[in-house]
């Protein structure tokens, strides 16, 4: 098991513990919370030293340090991006014609499409649908 797999598993475990610790903590005041103007201080007189508060801080720290470690190790490995192997913009693309003839038959040569010659000197007359 590689180190990055171990750190990822540790981060997932810390995330689940963090969710549980946050949900088990008692609320700090009324409906407004910290910004509602409650009379209690942010951590209260003993709120900052509870077991759940310390557990929350440790789990958050594990997740932050693990994220930094994983991003650093990914950069250090020098993995290539998915776009590194792509052709640059404007590069010629293989545009060979594809034959739609069934296998084993010779391709049928079709006559080139021609347009009837037009007289460029005479303007085109509008067509009136009401005249017979």
N, C-alpha and C positions, 0 to 999 in steps of 0.2 A: 504494500500500500504506500503510495507516494505521499510526500508531505502535503502537497496541495489538496489531496483527497481528505487527509486527516483534518486539515484546517477547515475545509468546507463542511465536513461533518460536525466539527466542533462549533462552527458558526450556526448551523441549523439547530443544533441542540440548545445553544445559547439563545437563539431567537425564540424558541418555544418556551424556554424558562422565563425569558423577558416578558413575553405576552402574559404568562400566568402570574408573574410577580406584579405587573402593572394592574391586572384585573383584580388581584386580591387586596391591593392597597386601599385603605379608606379614603374617602374624599376629603379634601382640605377645606371645605366650606360649603356655602349655599350654592344655589343654581349658577351663580356668576363665576364661581371658582376664583382664581387668582385675580383676574381682571375685573371681577364684580365688586371689588371694594370690601371684601370680608374683613373682619376685625383681626383675624389670625395672621401671623407673619407667613412668609412663603413656606418655611419648613417647620414652623412652630417651635416650641421649646425642646421637644424630644423627637420631632418628626424626622430630622435628618439622621438620626442614629438607629433607626429601626432596622431589623434584619431584612425586610422586604426592600427598603430603600437601598441598602448596601448591595443586595443581590441584583437589583435593577442596574445600579452603576457598574458592577462587575460584568454583567452580561452585555451591556451597551459597550463597554470598553473592549471586551473580547470580539464583538462584531466589528467595531471600528478598526482595531489592530489587524484582525484577520482579513478585512477587506483591503487594507493597505498592503499587507503581505502578498495576497493573491495578485493584486495588480502589479506590484513590483516584480514578482516572480514571472509573471506573464511577459513583462517587458524584457526581463533578463534572458528569457529563453529565446527571444528573437523570432517569435512565430511570425509567419508571413500573413499578410492580410488576404482576404479572398479576392481582392481586385488586383493583386500583384501579378497574376498570370494572364490578365486580360490584355488584349491588343490596345494600343493607344488610340485615342479618338482621331479619326481621319485616316487610319491605316487601311489599305485596300483589303477588302473582304473577298473570299473566294466566291465568285458569282458565276460559276460554270453553269451552262444551261442543263436543266434536268429533263431527260426524255421520259414522256409518259406512255410510251409504247410498251405493250406487253413484252415480256422476256422472250427472246427467240425470234422476234419479227424485226424486219428492217424498218427504220423510221420512214414515215411518209413525208415527202417533200411537198409543202403547200406553196401555192402561188402567192407572191407578195401582194399585200393589199394595196390597191391603187385607188386614187381618188380621181373623179372626172376633172378634166381641165376646166378651169373657170376663166372667164374673160375679165381681167382685172380692170379694164378701162370702163366697162359698163357697170353702173351701180345696180344693186339688186332692187327690184321693185317690190314694194310692200304687197302682201297677199291679203285680199279682202275676202273674208269667209262668206259674206252676204251676197256676193255676185255669183251668178251661175256660170 
